[in-house]
Amino acid sequence: MLAKQSLGHWLVWGLAGAVAGAVIFYVSLDLVYANKVLPGVWLGDTELSGEPLDQLTAVTLPLFKTAQQNSLVFKSNDWTKTYTNKSLGINYFPAETITGITNFGRGKNILVNFSQRLQAAIAGKQLPASYQDQLNKLDQAIAKISKEVNQAGVDGEVVIVAKQATIKPAVTGIMLDTTELNRVIRQQLVAIDFSPIDLPVQTTLPKFTSEIAQATADQINQSLGLAYTLKTRAEEIELTTDQLWVWVEVVKQPEAFLVRLRPADLQQYLQTLKESMDQPVVNASLTIKQDRVTEFVP
C-alpha cells in the first residue's frame, strides 16, 4: 500500500513538473521573442529565428526576388527541360508569407501554439512560402512533358534472318505520374527549392518480353539444326534444314508465339509429294490357257 502511495506521489509531482516546465517554456518565448520570429523557424534555406518582425520584409525581399527569377528543372536520364517561373505564371506573395511567419505559434489556440513552438524548437520548422500559378500554365507544362516522356511499350519480336532466329528486344512502356509530379512541384515551390526534379514515372512491361522472345528464338535454332526425314513404304524423303528455314515463320498469338511452317508452302510441298508418289490402283490379272495359268500380272 505504501509503495502504491509513493508511486502515485511521484507521478503527481512528475506531472506537475512537466506542466510547470511547459508553462515556463511557453511564457519565456513570449518574453524573449515578443517582437521576433520564434526559434527554429525557416523560410526556404534561410533561418529567420530571432529576426525582428518589423524587419521581415527587408530580410525576405532578396529571397523572394531570387525565387521569382528562378526556374524549375525537370530531368529523366539524359532528358532535361527547364521552365522559368515567369513562363509558368508562378508569382510569390511576400506579404502573405510574412503574415504566416508572424502568426506561427501565436494563434488563439494555446495548445496549437505550444505544439508549433515545441516542434520548431526541437526539429526546426520550414514555413511554406505563399505563391500562385496563373492560367493553368503549370498544368499545361506538365501535359507537354507527358507527351515528350511517355512512350508505349513494344513487344519483343522473333525475326528469321539468314537461317538464324534472332530477336527485336522489347521496349518497356513509360508513363509520367502526373499526380506525383504535381505534388513534388508544389512541395518544392512552397519550400523555395529549385533543385532539379527527377520525373516520377511508372513503367509497364510488354506482354511479350525480350526473355520470352529469346527463349522462342533459341528453341527454333535448336529445332531446325537438324534435317527431318519423312518415311514412306517405298522410300525416305529428307527435309533439309535449308528448306525448313525457308518455310518457318513466327506468328504472335494472344497468349504466346506460334512457330510453324508456312501453310501455303507446306501445302504446295505436300501436293508435289502426293503427285510424285500417288499411283492408280491396278487389279491383278490372270491369263489362263488350257486350264492353266500362263501369265500373272500383280
GULUM-396906 format. One record per residue (C-alpha): residue number from 0; x, y, z; residue in one letter. Coordinates in Angstrom, 3 decimals, decimal comma. Layout:
GULUM-396906
num NUM	xx X	yy Y	zz Z	residu A
...
//
This chain:
GULUM-396906
num 0	xx 0,000	yy 0,000	zz 0,000	residu M
num 1	xx 2,817	yy 2,370	zz 0,935	residu L
num 2	xx 4,603	yy 1,555	zz -2,343	residu A
num 3	xx 1,484	yy 2,436	zz -4,349	residu K
num 4	xx 1,054	yy 5,711	zz -2,452	residu Q
num 5	xx 4,713	yy 6,563	zz -3,027	residu S
num 6	xx 4,406	yy 5,823	zz -6,762	residu L
num 7	xx 1,272	yy 7,952	zz -7,034	residu G
num 8	xx 3,021	yy 10,731	zz -5,144	residu H
num 9	xx 5,919	yy 10,749	zz -7,605	residu W
num 10	xx 3,567	yy 10,642	zz -10,596	residu L
num 11	xx 1,732	yy 13,713	zz -9,324	residu V
num 12	xx 4,996	yy 15,555	zz -8,772	residu W
num 13	xx 6,269	yy 14,461	zz -12,182	residu G
num 14	xx 3,119	yy 15,671	zz -13,901	residu L
num 15	xx 3,251	yy 18,946	zz -12,013	residu A
num 16	xx 6,878	yy 19,411	zz -13,023	residu G
num 17	xx 6,070	yy 18,744	zz -16,686	residu A
num 18	xx 3,225	yy 21,255	zz -16,634	residu V
num 19	xx 5,415	yy 23,828	zz -14,924	residu A
num 20	xx 8,182	yy 23,266	zz -17,479	residu G
num 21	xx 5,732	yy 23,663	zz -20,355	residu A
num 22	xx 4,387	yy 26,901	zz -18,880	residu V
num 23	xx 7,893	yy 28,268	zz -18,350	residu I
num 24	xx 8,877	yy 27,297	zz -21,908	residu F
num 25	xx 5,766	yy 28,935	zz -23,372	residu Y
num 26	xx 5,977	yy 32,147	zz -21,325	residu V
num 27	xx 9,722	yy 32,546	zz -21,800	residu S
num 28	xx 9,276	yy 32,505	zz -25,570	residu L
num 29	xx 6,608	yy 35,194	zz -25,242	residu D
num 30	xx 9,025	yy 37,327	zz -23,236	residu L
num 31	xx 12,268	yy 36,740	zz -25,138	residu V
num 32	xx 10,711	yy 36,669	zz -28,632	residu Y
num 33	xx 7,941	yy 39,193	zz -28,064	residu A
num 34	xx 8,583	yy 41,050	zz -31,317	residu N
num 35	xx 10,790	yy 38,492	zz -33,018	residu K
num 36	xx 10,423	yy 35,344	zz -35,080	residu V
num 37	xx 10,213	yy 32,284	zz -32,830	residu L
num 38	xx 13,246	yy 29,957	zz -32,661	residu P
num 39	xx 13,601	yy 27,165	zz -35,230	residu G
num 40	xx 11,619	yy 28,930	zz -37,967	residu V
num 41	xx 12,934	yy 28,709	zz -41,542	residu W
num 42	xx 11,845	yy 30,072	zz -44,915	residu L
num 43	xx 13,444	yy 28,041	zz -47,658	residu G
num 44	xx 17,127	yy 27,712	zz -46,745	residu D
num 45	xx 17,080	yy 30,872	zz -44,631	residu T
num 46	xx 16,741	yy 30,682	zz -40,852	residu E
num 47	xx 14,608	yy 33,509	zz -39,505	residu L
num 48	xx 14,879	yy 32,740	zz -35,785	residu S
num 49	xx 15,135	yy 35,940	zz -33,757	residu G
num 50	xx 14,599	yy 38,290	zz -36,698	residu E
num 51	xx 12,560	yy 41,384	zz -35,730	residu P
num 52	xx 9,027	yy 41,062	zz -37,052	residu L
num 53	xx 9,071	yy 44,607	zz -38,433	residu D
num 54	xx 12,206	yy 43,761	zz -40,438	residu Q
num 55	xx 10,875	yy 40,612	zz -42,110	residu L
num 56	xx 10,030	yy 42,397	zz -45,354	residu T
num 57	xx 13,586	yy 43,660	zz -45,752	residu A
num 58	xx 15,069	yy 40,308	zz -44,699	residu V
num 59	xx 12,967	yy 38,170	zz -47,054	residu T
num 60	xx 12,854	yy 40,518	zz -50,052	residu L
num 61	xx 16,136	yy 39,244	zz -51,610	residu P
num 62	xx 14,956	yy 35,663	zz -51,101	residu L
num 63	xx 11,675	yy 36,270	zz -52,917	residu F
num 64	xx 13,382	yy 38,254	zz -55,678	residu K
num 65	xx 15,762	yy 35,370	zz -56,364	residu T
num 66	xx 12,935	yy 32,838	zz -56,189	residu A
num 67	xx 10,820	yy 34,803	zz -58,650	residu Q
num 68	xx 13,670	yy 34,818	zz -61,185	residu Q
num 69	xx 14,415	yy 31,127	zz -60,744	residu N
num 70	xx 13,375	yy 28,133	zz -62,858	residu S
num 71	xx 12,018	yy 24,635	zz -62,454	residu L
num 72	xx 14,258	yy 21,993	zz -63,990	residu V
num 73	xx 12,866	yy 18,579	zz -64,896	residu F
num 74	xx 15,076	yy 15,643	zz -65,802	residu K
num 75	xx 14,827	yy 11,985	zz -66,683	residu S
num 76	xx 18,058	yy 10,172	zz -67,561	residu N
num 77	xx 19,581	yy 12,281	zz -70,379	residu D
num 78	xx 16,389	yy 14,285	zz -70,936	residu W
num 79	xx 16,172	yy 17,767	zz -69,374	residu T
num 80	xx 13,581	yy 20,524	zz -69,614	residu K
num 81	xx 13,676	yy 23,960	zz -67,967	residu T
num 82	xx 10,791	yy 26,368	zz -67,364	residu Y
num 83	xx 11,197	yy 29,796	zz -65,792	residu T
num 84	xx 8,774	yy 30,746	zz -63,044	residu N
num 85	xx 7,615	yy 33,598	zz -65,256	residu K
num 86	xx 6,746	yy 31,238	zz -68,124	residu S
num 87	xx 4,780	yy 29,063	zz -65,694	residu L
num 88	xx 2,854	yy 32,038	zz -64,319	residu G
num 89	xx 4,245	yy 31,481	zz -60,813	residu I
num 90	xx 4,144	yy 34,536	zz -58,553	residu N
num 91	xx 5,267	yy 34,597	zz -54,927	residu Y
num 92	xx 3,355	yy 36,663	zz -52,358	residu F
num 93	xx 5,802	yy 38,006	zz -49,727	residu P
num 94	xx 3,117	yy 39,764	zz -47,663	residu A
num 95	xx 1,024	yy 36,615	zz -47,165	residu E
num 96	xx 4,141	yy 34,589	zz -46,371	residu T
num 97	xx 5,304	yy 37,130	zz -43,767	residu I
num 98	xx 1,853	yy 37,059	zz -42,164	residu T
num 99	xx 2,151	yy 33,282	zz -41,813	residu G
num 100	xx 5,606	yy 33,631	zz -40,217	residu I
num 101	xx 4,388	yy 36,319	zz -37,817	residu T
num 102	xx 1,362	yy 34,279	zz -36,711	residu N
num 103	xx 3,249	yy 30,989	zz -36,331	residu F
num 104	xx 2,959	yy 29,866	zz -32,696	residu G
num 105	xx 0,936	yy 32,967	zz -31,825	residu R
num 106	xx -2,618	yy 31,952	zz -32,669	residu G
num 107	xx -5,724	yy 31,876	zz -30,469	residu K
num 108	xx -5,390	yy 28,199	zz -29,521	residu N
num 109	xx -2,766	yy 27,806	zz -26,792	residu I
num 110	xx -2,375	yy 24,056	zz -27,345	residu L
num 111	xx -1,739	yy 24,549	zz -31,075	residu V
num 112	xx 0,688	yy 27,352	zz -30,272	residu N
num 113	xx 2,566	yy 25,153	zz -27,803	residu F
num 114	xx 2,766	yy 22,283	zz -30,308	residu S
num 115	xx 4,102	yy 24,573	zz -33,053	residu Q
num 116	xx 6,660	yy 26,216	zz -30,760	residu R
num 117	xx 7,882	yy 22,883	zz -29,400	residu L
num 118	xx 8,213	yy 21,373	zz -32,883	residu Q
num 119	xx 10,166	yy 24,373	zz -34,171	residu A
num 120	xx 12,446	yy 24,465	zz -31,127	residu A
num 121	xx 13,261	yy 20,738	zz -31,298	residu I
num 122	xx 13,398	yy 19,908	zz -35,019	residu A
num 123	xx 13,025	yy 23,218	zz -36,807	residu G
num 124	xx 10,059	yy 24,240	zz -38,903	residu K
num 125	xx 10,158	yy 25,300	zz -42,546	residu Q
num 126	xx 7,162	yy 27,519	zz -43,152	residu L
num 127	xx 5,539	yy 27,495	zz -46,601	residu P
num 128	xx 6,004	yy 30,377	zz -48,999	residu A
num 129	xx 2,765	yy 31,675	zz -50,463	residu S
num 130	xx 2,522	yy 31,604	zz -54,267	residu Y
num 131	xx 0,056	yy 31,335	zz -57,114	residu Q
num 132	xx 0,329	yy 29,754	zz -60,572	residu D
num 133	xx -1,807	yy 31,607	zz -63,077	residu Q
num 134	xx -3,844	yy 30,493	zz -66,083	residu L
num 135	xx -3,093	yy 26,787	zz -65,507	residu N
num 136	xx 0,312	yy 27,271	zz -67,155	residu K
num 137	xx 1,894	yy 24,766	zz -64,780	residu L
num 138	xx -0,670	yy 22,105	zz -65,715	residu D
num 139	xx -0,068	yy 22,857	zz -69,391	residu Q
num 140	xx 3,687	yy 22,411	zz -68,909	residu A
num 141	xx 3,124	yy 19,055	zz -67,191	residu I
num 142	xx 0,935	yy 17,953	zz -70,110	residu A
num 143	xx 3,720	yy 18,873	zz -72,568	residu K
num 144	xx 6,281	yy 16,986	zz -70,503	residu I
num 145	xx 3,994	yy 13,938	zz -70,548	residu S
num 146	xx 3,900	yy 13,967	zz -74,357	residu K
num 147	xx 7,695	yy 14,098	zz -74,535	residu E
num 148	xx 8,384	yy 11,482	zz -71,876	residu V
num 149	xx 5,589	yy 8,944	zz -72,308	residu N
num 150	xx 6,254	yy 6,020	zz -74,604	residu Q
num 151	xx 4,151	yy 2,976	zz -75,286	residu A
num 152	xx 5,562	yy -0,436	zz -74,547	residu G
num 153	xx 6,648	yy -2,512	zz -77,553	residu V
num 154	xx 6,516	yy -6,307	zz -77,565	residu D
num 155	xx 9,642	yy -8,297	zz -78,281	residu G
num 156	xx 9,710	yy -9,994	zz -81,687	residu E
num 157	xx 11,326	yy -13,086	zz -83,184	residu V
num 158	xx 12,911	yy -12,473	zz -86,590	residu V
num 159	xx 14,254	yy -15,087	zz -89,015	residu I
num 160	xx 17,391	yy -13,831	zz -90,786	residu V
num 161	xx 19,851	yy -15,965	zz -92,786	residu A
num 162	xx 18,975	yy -19,322	zz -91,221	residu K
num 163	xx 19,055	yy -17,843	zz -87,750	residu Q
num 164	xx 16,287	yy -16,849	zz -85,348	residu A
num 165	xx 17,094	yy -13,536	zz -83,666	residu T
num 166	xx 15,022	yy -11,049	zz -81,695	residu I
num 167	xx 13,999	yy -7,430	zz -81,641	residu K
num 168	xx 14,153	yy -6,545	zz -77,929	residu P
num 169	xx 11,013	yy -5,427	zz -76,153	residu A
num 170	xx 10,685	yy -1,792	zz -75,085	residu V
num 171	xx 9,394	yy -1,033	zz -71,594	residu T
num 172	xx 6,461	yy 1,368	zz -71,524	residu G
num 173	xx 6,926	yy 4,626	zz -69,608	residu I
num 174	xx 4,182	yy 6,905	zz -68,316	residu M
num 175	xx 4,667	yy 10,106	zz -66,337	residu L
num 176	xx 2,999	yy 10,060	zz -62,921	residu D
num 177	xx 1,414	yy 13,500	zz -63,237	residu T
num 178	xx -0,225	yy 13,363	zz -59,807	residu T
num 179	xx 3,083	yy 12,721	zz -58,066	residu E
num 180	xx 4,889	yy 15,302	zz -60,208	residu L
num 181	xx 2,287	yy 17,918	zz -59,318	residu N
num 182	xx 2,787	yy 17,144	zz -55,640	residu R
num 183	xx 6,590	yy 17,363	zz -55,866	residu V
num 184	xx 6,483	yy 20,659	zz -57,791	residu I
num 185	xx 4,180	yy 22,330	zz -55,290	residu R
num 186	xx 6,168	yy 20,928	zz -52,391	residu Q
num 187	xx 9,328	yy 22,488	zz -53,796	residu Q
num 188	xx 7,656	yy 25,806	zz -54,619	residu L
num 189	xx 6,441	yy 26,348	zz -51,056	residu V
num 190	xx 9,921	yy 25,375	zz -49,828	residu A
num 191	xx 11,550	yy 27,765	zz -52,366	residu I
num 192	xx 13,575	yy 24,784	zz -53,539	residu D
num 193	xx 14,674	yy 24,837	zz -57,172	residu F
num 194	xx 16,857	yy 21,751	zz -57,256	residu S
num 195	xx 16,282	yy 19,586	zz -60,388	residu P
num 196	xx 13,198	yy 17,387	zz -60,209	residu I
num 197	xx 13,581	yy 13,739	zz -61,194	residu D
num 198	xx 10,448	yy 12,898	zz -63,127	residu L
num 199	xx 8,337	yy 10,252	zz -61,374	residu P
num 200	xx 7,407	yy 7,632	zz -63,956	residu V
num 201	xx 5,502	yy 4,373	zz -63,970	residu Q
num 202	xx 6,833	yy 1,531	zz -66,102	residu T
num 203	xx 4,827	yy -1,210	zz -67,779	residu T
num 204	xx 6,338	yy -4,434	zz -69,087	residu L
num 205	xx 5,126	yy -5,560	zz -72,525	residu P
num 206	xx 3,279	yy -8,869	zz -72,719	residu K
num 207	xx 5,974	yy -10,434	zz -74,904	residu F
num 208	xx 9,210	yy -9,583	zz -73,126	residu T
num 209	xx 12,714	yy -9,895	zz -74,556	residu S
num 210	xx 13,179	yy -13,021	zz -72,444	residu E
num 211	xx 10,122	yy -14,707	zz -73,976	residu I
num 212	xx 11,248	yy -13,772	zz -77,488	residu A
num 213	xx 14,785	yy -15,048	zz -76,829	residu Q
num 214	xx 13,512	yy -18,361	zz -75,452	residu A
num 215	xx 11,399	yy -18,819	zz -78,586	residu T
num 216	xx 14,338	yy -17,966	zz -80,866	residu A
num 217	xx 16,597	yy -20,425	zz -79,028	residu D
num 218	xx 14,001	yy -23,162	zz -79,424	residu Q
num 219	xx 13,724	yy -22,501	zz -83,172	residu I
num 220	xx 17,504	yy -22,558	zz -83,644	residu N
num 221	xx 17,726	yy -25,838	zz -81,770	residu Q
num 222	xx 14,789	yy -27,471	zz -83,559	residu S
num 223	xx 15,943	yy -26,529	zz -87,061	residu L
num 224	xx 19,547	yy -27,510	zz -86,519	residu G
num 225	xx 18,948	yy -30,982	zz -87,982	residu L
num 226	xx 17,145	yy -32,212	zz -91,080	residu A
num 227	xx 13,860	yy -34,110	zz -90,809	residu Y
num 228	xx 13,119	yy -37,421	zz -92,542	residu T
num 229	xx 9,725	yy -38,475	zz -93,880	residu L
num 230	xx 9,362	yy -42,241	zz -94,156	residu K
num 231	xx 7,088	yy -43,950	zz -96,660	residu T
num 232	xx 6,715	yy -47,624	zz -97,526	residu R
num 233	xx 8,899	yy -47,219	zz -100,556	residu A
num 234	xx 11,456	yy -44,583	zz -99,561	residu E
num 235	xx 12,707	yy -41,997	zz -97,102	residu E
num 236	xx 12,385	yy -38,322	zz -98,027	residu I
num 237	xx 14,681	yy -35,811	zz -96,335	residu E
num 238	xx 13,544	yy -32,298	zz -95,487	residu L
num 239	xx 16,776	yy -30,285	zz -95,380	residu T
num 240	xx 17,452	yy -27,535	zz -92,872	residu T
num 241	xx 17,754	yy -25,098	zz -95,784	residu D
num 242	xx 14,194	yy -25,918	zz -96,819	residu Q
num 243	xx 12,860	yy -25,708	zz -93,270	residu L
num 244	xx 14,408	yy -22,254	zz -92,722	residu W
num 245	xx 12,676	yy -21,042	zz -95,882	residu V
num 246	xx 9,307	yy -22,249	zz -94,648	residu W
num 247	xx 9,432	yy -21,396	zz -90,948	residu V
num 248	xx 7,515	yy -18,401	zz -89,608	residu E
num 249	xx 6,657	yy -16,954	zz -86,196	residu V
num 250	xx 3,136	yy -15,682	zz -85,553	residu V
num 251	xx 2,175	yy -13,713	zz -82,455	residu K
num 252	xx -0,898	yy -15,223	zz -80,806	residu Q
num 253	xx -2,843	yy -13,624	zz -77,931	residu P
num 254	xx -1,030	yy -15,726	zz -75,334	residu E
num 255	xx 2,218	yy -16,911	zz -76,952	residu A
num 256	xx 4,397	yy -17,050	zz -80,054	residu F
num 257	xx 3,265	yy -19,681	zz -82,574	residu L
num 258	xx 6,134	yy -21,242	zz -84,546	residu V
num 259	xx 5,040	yy -23,082	zz -87,683	residu R
num 260	xx 5,874	yy -23,888	zz -91,292	residu L
num 261	xx 4,066	yy -21,513	zz -93,614	residu R
num 262	xx 0,779	yy -23,265	zz -94,512	residu P
num 263	xx 0,837	yy -22,250	zz -98,187	residu A
num 264	xx 4,401	yy -23,504	zz -98,745	residu D
num 265	xx 3,750	yy -26,684	zz -96,808	residu L
num 266	xx 0,546	yy -27,364	zz -98,727	residu Q
num 267	xx 2,343	yy -26,858	zz -102,036	residu Q
num 268	xx 5,106	yy -29,249	zz -100,989	residu Y
num 269	xx 2,603	yy -31,894	zz -99,900	residu L
num 270	xx 0,772	yy -31,574	zz -103,194	residu Q
num 271	xx 4,038	yy -32,081	zz -105,109	residu T
num 272	xx 4,855	yy -35,048	zz -102,910	residu L
num 273	xx 1,416	yy -36,503	zz -103,494	residu K
num 274	xx 1,722	yy -36,218	zz -107,248	residu E
num 275	xx 5,111	yy -37,921	zz -107,276	residu S
num 276	xx 4,050	yy -40,793	zz -105,037	residu M
num 277	xx 0,426	yy -41,455	zz -105,941	residu D
num 278	xx -0,309	yy -44,195	zz -108,474	residu Q
num 279	xx -3,645	yy -45,604	zz -109,662	residu P
num 280	xx -4,919	yy -48,927	zz -108,422	residu V
num 281	xx -4,417	yy -51,734	zz -110,985	residu V
num 282	xx -6,199	yy -55,007	zz -110,415	residu N
num 283	xx -4,217	yy -58,191	zz -110,659	residu A
num 284	xx -4,926	yy -60,218	zz -113,793	residu S
num 285	xx -4,533	yy -63,866	zz -114,760	residu L
num 286	xx -4,185	yy -65,391	zz -118,180	residu T
num 287	xx -5,428	yy -68,987	zz -118,338	residu I
num 288	xx -4,935	yy -71,289	zz -121,245	residu K
num 289	xx -5,985	yy -74,906	zz -121,308	residu Q
num 290	xx -6,903	yy -74,755	zz -117,657	residu D
num 291	xx -3,511	yy -73,447	zz -116,687	residu R
num 292	xx -2,326	yy -70,009	zz -115,549	residu V
num 293	xx 0,061	yy -68,878	zz -118,184	residu T
num 294	xx 0,511	yy -65,245	zz -117,008	residu E
num 295	xx 0,029	yy -63,318	zz -113,739	residu F
num 296	xx 0,171	yy -59,506	zz -113,535	residu V
num 297	xx 0,196	yy -58,149	zz -109,942	residu P
//
